[in-house]
């Protein structure tokens, strides 16, 4: 009788452990997906800001058809979603990298444990988003 009780206790401990592991993984993956969406949204906001800068004349604080002196506004450099920086700056093209605060999910085809990172390539009339990690 004691062996049967011990077996049931061990079985319940294993089942509860598996359930806890699955729940932790589920909630982490949900946080990762939310962070991805937030980083992408922030990069699109920065792209709009940069295109607006490009189109404004110098007299109004713009680039007068150039991204050359563009700087990310200080209040947009970092937030709860991640941090953002200019990684490539040319007169007709700008690349901003956004690094999230969450690491990639375990079932990702990319490197697990890497920080979520996206880049947005900004041109005067178009943008292209690409995932780095």
Residue pairs with C-beta under 8 A, 6 or more apart in sequence:
25 105
25 106
28 102
28 105
29 105
29 106
29 107
31 102
32 102
32 103
32 104
32 105
32 116
35 81
35 82
35 100
35 101
35 102
35 116
36 100
36 102
36 116
36 118
38 80
38 81
38 82
38 100
39 81
39 82
39 98
39 99
39 100
39 116
39 118
40 98
40 118
40 129
41 81
42 76
42 79
42 81
42 82
42 84
42 98
43 84
43 96
43 98
43 118
43 119
43 120
43 129
44 120
44 127
44 129
45 76
46 72
46 76
46 84
46 96
46 98
46 120
47 96
47 120
47 122
47 127
49 72
49 73
49 76
50 67
50 70
50 94
50 96
50 122
51 122
51 124
51 125
51 127
52 62
53 61
53 62
53 63
53 67
53 70
54 62
54 63
54 65
54 66
54 67
54 70
54 124
55 62
55 65
55 124
56 62
56 63
56 64
57 64
58 64
63 69
63 70
65 124
66 91
66 92
67 89
67 90
67 91
67 92
67 93
67 94
67 122
68 89
68 90
68 91
70 86
70 89
70 94
71 86
72 84
72 85
72 86
72 96
76 84
77 83
77 84
77 85
78 84
80 101
81 98
81 100
81 101
82 98
82 99
82 100
82 101
82 116
83 98
83 99
84 96
84 97
84 98
84 99
85 96
85 97
86 94
86 95
86 96
86 97
87 95
87 96
87 97
87 119
88 94
88 95
89 95
92 123
92 124
93 121
93 122
93 123
94 121
94 122
94 123
95 119
95 120
95 121
95 122
96 119
96 120
96 122
97 117
97 118
97 119
97 132
98 117
98 118
98 119
98 120
99 115
99 116
99 117
100 115
100 116
100 117
100 118
101 115
101 116
102 115
102 116
103 112
103 113
103 114
103 115
103 116
104 110
104 111
104 112
104 113
104 114
104 115
104 116
104 133
105 112
106 112
110 133
111 133
114 133
115 133
116 133
117 131
117 132
117 133
118 129
118 130
118 131
118 132
119 129
119 130
119 132
120 127
120 128
120 129
120 130
121 127
121 128
121 129
121 130
